[in-house]
Amino acid sequence: MEKKEIFTDCTLCYHSCGTVVTVENGRAVKISGMKSHPLSKGKLCVKGANALEIIYSDKRLKKPLKRENGEFKEISWDQALDEISEKLTKIKDRYGAESIAAFSGSIGVENYEMSSLVHLFLGAIGSPNFFSVESICYRMRILARQLMFGRYFVEEPDSNLYILWGHNPHESDFPLKNFIEENLKKGSKLVVIDPKKIPFAEKADLYLKIRPGTDLSLALALINVIIYENLYDKEFVEKYTCGFEELKEHVRQFTPDWAEKITSIKAKDIIKLARLYASVKGASIHQGICTLDQTKNGFFNSIAISILQAITGNINISGGWVYSPPPRLGYFGLKPTKKPLGADEYPLFYELFGKKTSCGVVSVVPDEIEKGKLKTFFVIGGNPLVTMPNSGAFKSAFEKLDLVVVYDLFLTETAKKAHYVLPACSHIEKWGVAYTYNVCHSIPFLMLRKKCIEPLYDSWSEWKFFTELSKRLNLEKYFPWKKEEEFVDSILKPTGFSFDYLLNEKPEGVFYAEKKYEIHDRLFKTSSGKIDLCLKSIEGFGFGSLPRFEEPLNEDLKKDYPLILTVGNRIKYFTHSQHRQSSTLLRFCPEPVAEINSKTGKRFGIEDGEKVKIKTPSGSIAIKVKFNDNLIEDVILVPHGWSGEANGNLLTDHNLREKFLGYPEFKSLQARIEK
């Protein structure tokens, strides 16, 4: 019996944890944690531990599918590619290249090779219209920090003080959970800011219950206390920042008493947090992945939190936010000559310091399809009809497209609306690149993602799919690699580490850079060379550069929609709409459940465990309710990623957006609940 153990990574979420895949006679029989991996340290979350159930699921797509008369039939890859290329050519000739678009979800943009190939394909076609989760998730904080520091600074996993702000590591960030548990034993302090008493709140030095959507008012009050009680790091502020006096005057009005009326957090507790935070060197604010972004004040939330890290001097020191250089990976996407859709409406999302993003704003997609600007969508590693705002609008719009091609492991809700569905490889059936530097944890680590088994059934890697499609479109010059290994090697080339080196010499990965904590003259890439507390660089975008709080709730809606709804609270068993093919994970969490406080339930005549209707101005869902008195009153939590009548995105509105970057508002909506 042939048996081997292969060091690789897991791509079931953004962490890229290290794994060891045991293969016997060509079949993967075990996945365990890789002890030498600096982030996961030999441990796996429940999803990673049960990955083989997903990879070997009998629900996987086995052959390409074509939809005819509302039914799918199996066809060959040759037939699928011939027909797709023929239809694509006609659409391009009639409507132009800009009518062709692509979408990649979380699994798409976090697979560097997948994202690169999609960009390359669109560039070769001549379309700028790539859409992804970046315009609803994470890019907002990157842009905010780049504006202030000129670079993207990230949180250290080892800290002397952790502030979990709308972030629940037990459900969404198991490596951070492990780091916190380890460091609490060594004396690290912990603060939790959340409308729900999460597990870490039991161990916290301070737990603050906050009304959803009011985070900016709390941040401004913290800045006020730190400045006016002279708690800020005077030496750091004077030497490395600019705009402090303007900031000081700006926050004068934002007192703890002012914030208490908005947030429901006592002024004395705001002061207590400010004093604690400012007294600790090596402190780090860990904001939720989407919690603070997907609100009316999302962009300024990230700005205010960046200000807090700066004025306390917790920048580029151990335990704070540090600059961890990204790996220099090869990129093959062609620069489009035109802007993607959404760029004119949200110019800050599109361009910063002369550097242009290759992404459009996904919230504009339904309306642009309705206008006839988009005729074709390739969906590569995503499920937008479930995970994007206003599923009803996305579904209706996709039904009007001339061609929808979905590349996935399973027949998702989006795939069911496709004209062609193509069977994808799992992460252990193809080659790729894994790195961990910028996903909340400052660890400059690089691995080769190994092909552990041959592709199951008739599944293809995205490299093979785009290479073969390009031949039929006379675009093969853009895809010159003869083997997938050559393509991955070309991605790795700028790093100085070859494919062979990472396969044979360093199969457990390498540190591609060394973190340096000193502050040198070129660290802050702003026009002044200092941390720009007043964001002078964005004054030309037509809005005030210092953060100002806006109330997220509409007074006119409060009578009919008296409750606050947060859509998208994480569940550790799933990532977005993925992983529901695992029987083990479904046993842990067999159905979607909305959480409310028992007092809220009784006020509306709702019983624990009852199926209810939740309504917003945008739509309604039917879902079972669960009482949770760890949650503040008058708030509803609806989980993310479930299809059918309990899909939380039937409650959201793609036109209700944060005004600077176009992010959808998911976290402080107005709703009502009925029997």
N, C-alpha and C positions, 0 to 999 in steps of 0.2 A: 504494500500500500504506500503510495507516494503522499507524503505529508510535509507541509512547509508552513512557516509563519512569516507573514509579510507585514512590515512596518508601513503604515499609511495614516491617513487622517479620515475623519468623519465629516461629511458635508450635510448632515441633516438639519443643521442650523448654522449660524454665522461663526461659531467658535473655532471650527476646524480642530477639534480635539484629536490627540494622538491615539491611534488604535493599532491593535495587532490582529490581523485577520488570519485565522488558521484554515488552510485549504487542504482537503484530502481528496485525492483523485479528481481534481478539477472542480470540486464543490466547496464553497465556503461553509464551514461547519461551526465556527465560533468567532465572535468578535469580543475582544477584551481591551482594557485600557493599556496604553503604552506608558510605562512608569517613568521613562526619561523625558517625556514631553513637559516643557516648562509651564504650560498653562493648565492642562488637565491632570498631570502628575499621576497617571495610572488609573484614573477614575473615569467613569462614563455616566452620563445621565440615563434616565430610563429609556429615552428614545434611542440613544446610541447602543445601549445594551440589547435592545430588541430589533436592531436594524435588519437582521436576517429575515425576520418575519415580513418585512416590507419588500426586501429584495427578492425573496422567493414566494411572494404572494401569488396565489392563483388568479388574482384579479388583474395582474399586470397585462398590459397590451402585448399581444404576441406577434401580430402582423399589422402592416399599415391598413387603415380603414378608410373607406370612402362612403360618404353619406348620399344616398339616393332615395328620393321619395320619403324622407324622414327616417330611413333605416340605414344602419351601417352594414357594409359588407367588406370582407377581407379582400385585399388586392396585393399585388407584388410591389416591392419598392420601385421597380422600373416603371410600372404603370403609374404609380403615385407621382414620381418625379417628372415623368413625361407630361402628365396632365397638369401638374402644378406649374411647370415651366411654361407650358403653352398658354395657360390662362394668365399667368403673370405677365408674359410678354404682351398679350393683347391689352391688359389693363394699363400697363406702362405706356404703350403706344397711344392709347385713347385718352388717358387722364394725366399722364406724366408720372415721373418717378416719385414725386412727393405724395402721391396717393397711396403709396406702399409704406406700411409701418410695421414695427415689431415691438413686442412687450416681453420683458423678462421680470419674473418675480424675485423673491428673496433668493431662492436657490439658483436663479439665473445670474444675478449680479455678483453673488458671492463665489461663483465659479468663474475664476478669471478667464479661463480658456473659453467658456461658453459666452461670456459677455464680449470678449474680443472677436469671436467669430460672428456674432450677430452684428456688431458694429461694422466689421469688415464687409459682410454681405450687404448691409444697407448702403455703405459707402460705395461699393462696386455698382449697385443698382442706381445710385444717385439720389437716395432719399436721406434727409436729415432726421426723420421721425422715429427715433428710438424712445420708448417709454419704459419706465421701470418703477420699482418701489422707492427709488431714490427721491421721487417728488412727493412721497407721502411719509418717508421714513429716513431718519439719520442724516441725510445731507444737510439739513437745516443747521444742526449743531456744528457740522464741519465748516460750513460757510461762516457761521457766527464767530467761531474761534479763529478762522483764517482772517476775517476782517479785523479782529482785535489784536491778534498776535502776528499776523502775516504767515503763520504756519498752523497746522493742526496739532494741538497738544491733546494728549490723552491721559486718562486716569491710570494711576499705578494700582496694581492688584494688591500690593502690600502697602497699607497706610496706617498712620497713627490715629487718625480719626476718619471714619467712614460716615458720610452723610448720604443715606439712601433716599433720594428725592423722587417719589413716584416710581421707585424701582424695587421689585420684589425678586431677589435672586433665587429664592426657593422655587419659583415658577419659571423664570426666564434666563437665569444666568448661573448655572450650577458651578462653573469654575470660580466665580466671584464669591459665591456662597461658601465654598471650601476655604478660600483665602481668608474671608472674614472670620469664620469659625476658628481657624488656626490662629489668627492674630488677636482675637479677643482673649484667648488664653494667655497671650503674651502682654496683655495690658492695653491693647488698642481700644479706643472709645468708639461709640456707635450712636448715630442719630437717625431716626426714621421720620420722614414726612410723607404722610399718605392718608387718604380718607378711610382706608381699611387697615385694621390692626394686623399687619402681616406677621409671620413667625418671628422675624428678627426684632419686631417691636418689643417682644417679651424680654429681650436681652439688651435693649437700648438704654443708654444713659438718658435719652430724652426722646419721647415720641409725641409728635405734633399731628393732630387730626386736622386736615385742611379741606376746605370746600373745593371740589374740582373746578379747575379753570382760574383759580385765584393765585396761582403760584408766583406770578410776577409781583403782586403787591407784597407778598412775604419777602421776596428777594430784595425789593427796594427798601423795605423797612430794615432788613438786616444790614444793607449797605449804610443806611442812615445811622444806625447804632454804632457800627464799627468805625465810621468816620467821626461822628460827633462825640463819641466817648474816647476818641484818640486810641482806638484799639488797632488801627491799621499799621502795617509795616512801613514806617516812615522812610527808612533807608531805601527799601526796595521801590516804593512808590516814587520817591524823588529821583532815583537813579535810572529806573527802567520804564517809567510810564509818562504819558503826556495827557493833558486834559483833566487832571485831578481837581483843580479848582472849579472848573465848570461842573464836573460831576458832583462835587460837594454842595454847590449851590442848588443843583437840580434836585437832589434827594432831600433837601432840607424839609420839604413839606410831607415826605413819606414816613411819618413817625410810626412807631409800634401801635399807638392808639388808633391811627388811621387804618392800619392793616388789620387790626383786630376786628373792626366792623365789617371788613370784606371777607377775611379768611375764616373767621370763627376761632382763630387761635388767640389765646390770651396774650396781651401785650407783654406781660412779665415773662412768658415763655419765649417770645420772640427775642427779648433782651437776653434771656438766659442762653439761647442758642447762639446769638451773636458773640457773646463773651466767651463761650466754650470754643467755638470755631476759630475765633481770632487768637486764642491762646495756644493753639496747637500748631506746630510746624510739622509738615508732612501730612496735612489734611487734604481730603479729596472729596468733592461732590460727585456722586454717581447719579446722574439723572436718568430717568427711565428712557428706554429706547425710543418710544413714541409718546409717552405720557405727557410730556411738557411741550412736545412739538405740535401735536395735533389739537391745538386749541387756538382761540382767537388771538392770544398773546404769544404764540409759539416762538416766533423769531426773537422777540425781546426777552423771552424766558432764558434762551440760551445766551444772549448777550449779558443779561444781569448775572447769571451764574458765572460767566467768564470774568466779569468785573469782581465778583466776590473772591474768586481764586487769585486774581491779580493783586487786589489791595491788601490781602492777607499774606502776600509773598509766597504763596504755595504754587509757584511756577518753576518748573525744572529743578525741583528738589525731590529727594527720595520720599515717596509717599504722597506727593501732590500730583499735579498734572505735569507731564514731561513731554518733550519732543522726542518721539521715537521715529527715526527715519523710515519711510516706506521702502520696500525692496524696489530696485530698478528692474522692472520687468519689461520685456518687449511688448509693444502695442502695435497692432496692425490695422486698426480702424482708420479709414480715410476721412480726412477733414471735409465735412460737407460745405458746400458753397452757400447754402441758405440756412436760415434759422429753423429749428424744430418748432412745432406748434406749442404755444404757451410762452415762447421766449419774449415776444413783444409785450405781453400782459404782465409777465414777471421777469423783468430784465436782470434783477439781482440773482435769481436762480440760474439764469443762463450764462452770465459773464461776471467774473470778478478779477480785478487787477489785470485785465486784458486776456485772461484765460477763460476760454469758453467751454461749457459743458457739452457733452454729446447727447444730452437727455432733454426730451420735452417734458411738459407738465401733464401728468396723466389725467388729472381731473378735467381737463378740457376735451378729452377724447370723445365722450358721448356726443357733445354738441358739435364737434368738428365732423363726426361721421354723419350726423343729421344734416349738416350743411353740404354734404357731398364732397368734402375735401379728402376724406380717406375712403379707400375702396378695398384695401387688402390689409389683413393683419396676420403676421406670424407671431404665435405665442410660444416662446421657448423657455421652459422652466417657470411657469406661472399659471395662475388661475384667477384672472382679473374679474371674472363674472361673480366671484364670491368675495374676493379680498379687497377690491377697489370700492371707493365710496359710491353709494347709490347703485346697488346691484341691478335694480329694475331698469335704470337708464342705460347701464352698460349692456344688459341683455337685449333690450330693445334695439340699441344701436348696432350691436354685432349681427343681429338678424338682417340688417340692411346691407351688410358688406357683400361684395361680389365674391370674395375669396377669403376664407379663414383657414389657416393651417396651424395645428397644435402639435407640438412635439412634447411628449410626456410619458411617464411610466404607466399612468392610469387614465381611465376615461372620466376625467373631471367634469364639473359643470360647464366649464368653458369648452372642453373638448366635445361635449354633446352638441354644441352649437357650431362646430367646425365642419367644413366641407371635407377636409382630410385630417386624419389623426395618425401621427407617426410614432412608433414605439421607441422610447428613449432607453439608454443605458443607465443603470444606477452608478453611484460613485465608485464602486469597486470593479466595474466592468470597463473602465477607460482610464487613460492617463491624464494627469493634470498637475496643477501647482497649488500648494496650500501655504498660507502665511497668516500670522496672527497679530501683526504690529498694531493695527488701527481699530480693532473691534472692541473698544472699551478698555483694552488692557495693553499696556505699553511693553510688549515683549517682541523684539525684532527677530522672529524665528521663521524659518522657511523649510518646507519639506517637498519632496516629490510625492504627489498622489499616485499610488501604484495601481496598475491594472492587475487585480488579484485573480479574477476568473474571466473566462471568455463571455462575451455578451450572451445573455439568455434569449431564447426564442429567436425572433428575427429583429431584435433591437439593434439600433445603430448608435454610435456616439455622435454628438453634434458635429465633430470634425468631419466624420465620414458623410453625414447628411449634407452639410454645406458644400463639401468638396464635390460630391456627385451632382448636386443641384447646379453648382456653378458651371460644370461642364455643359449642361444642357442650355445654359443661358449665355454661353460663350464668354464666361467670366473666369475661366480656370486660371488665367495669369495671376489673379489675386489670391489664389489658393495653391501655391506651388509645391507644398509639402507632399512627399510621396507616402509618408507614413505618419501616423499620429505622434509617434515618438519624436519625429523631426520637428513637428509643429511645437510641441512642448519644449523641446530643446531650444528653439528659437525664442520662446518666451523667456527662458532662463538665461540666455546668453548675456544680457547686460549686467546680471548679478555677479558674473564671474564664476558661477557654479554650473557645471554642465549636467545634462541629463544622466550621463553615465556615472559621474561623480556622486550625485545624490541617490542614484540607484544602487551602486556597488560599494562606494566608500563611506557614504554618510546616509544610509537608509533611514536612520532615526531623525534626520534633519540637522540643520545648522543654524547658528546665530549669524545672520548675514551682516549685522552691524553691532556696534557697542553703544549702549546708552551712556550719554555724558551729561552730568548734572550741572556743569558749570554754565554760566551765562556769559557768552562772548558777544563781540560787536555785531556779528551777523546773525544772531539767533532770531531776532524779531524782524521779519521781512515786511515791515510797514514802511510807508514813505518817510517817517521820522526815525525809523530804526528803533522805536520804542513801542511798548504796548499802548495802543490807541484807545484810551478809556472812553473817548467821546465819538469815536467812529467818524472822524472827519472825512474818511475816504468814501462814505456813502451819502454825503449831503446832496450830491447831484441826483439822487434817485427820488427826490421830491418828498421826503418825510424826515421828521426829526431824528437826529442821530442818537439821542439819549432815550432810554426805555421809558414808556408811559403806559400805565395799566388801563385797559379797557374792560368794562364789565361784559362778561360773555353772555349773560342772560338778557333776553328781550322782555321788558316789562309787559308789553302787549300780549305776550304768549303765556304769562305765568298763570292766568286764570284757567286756561284750558290745558296747559302742560305744566303742572306745578312741581314736577320732580326733575332732578338732574340725572342725565343718562351718560354713562361712560361705556362706549363700545370698544372692545378689543382687549379686555383684561386677559393676561396670558395664563395658559394652562400647561404645566410642564410636560404633559404627555404628547403634545402636538406643537408643530410649528406652522402657524397660519392654517391653511386648509390641508396640510399634509399629515401623513402617518395614520390615517384612520383605517388603513388596511391591515393594521396589526391587531390581532385578536387580544393579545395581552394588554396593549394600551387601551383598547376599548373596554376591557373588563374594569380597568381602573376608572375610566371616565366614559360610560356608555352613551351619554346624551348631553346636550347642552342644557345648562341651568343658569338662570338669571338670579343674582344675589340681591336681596334687600334686607334692611333691618326689620326685625319683627314688629316694631312699633309702626313702621311705615306700612307693613302689610295689614296690620289690624286697622289702621286708619282708613284703608281703602277696602276693607272687608275681604282680604286675601288670606288664605290658609297656607301654611307651610307645605310644600310639595304639590301645590295646585298648579294646573296649567292656566296661564294667564295670557292676556293680550297686552302688548306694550305698543304704544302709539307715539309717533312724533309727527310734526307737520309734513314729513317726507314719506311716511309709510307706517306699516305695522307688522309685527311678528307674533306668532304663538309659541310660547316657551314655558317650560316648567320653572317654577320659582322656588328658591331655597332661602330660608331665613338665615341671616348671619349677623349677629349683634356685634361683631367686630367691625362692621361697616357703619359709618355715620348715617343718621336718618336722612330721608328724602333723597337718597341716591340709589340708582339702579346700575348694577354692573352686568353687562351682557358680553359673553365671550366671543372670540374672533374665530372665523374660519369654518363654521358649520354651514352646510348647504341646506336647502329646503326652507320650510316655514320659519325656522329659527335662525336664519342668516341675519346677523346683526347689521349687515350693510344694507338691508332693506329699510333701515331706520335712518341712514345717513344721507347726506345731500352733497352731490359732487360740486354744486355751485356755492355751498357754504364753506368759504375758504379763508385761511389766514392771508392777510392782504399783501404781504411782502413776497412770499415765496409760493403762494398758492396751495399750501398744505390743506387738506380737508380737516374740518373740525369734527373730531370723533369723541373728545373726552369731556365736554361740558355742554351736551345738547339738552334740550328741553323735551320732556316726555310725560306721559301719564300711563297708569297701569289699570287694567280692568279685569274683572273675572271672566 
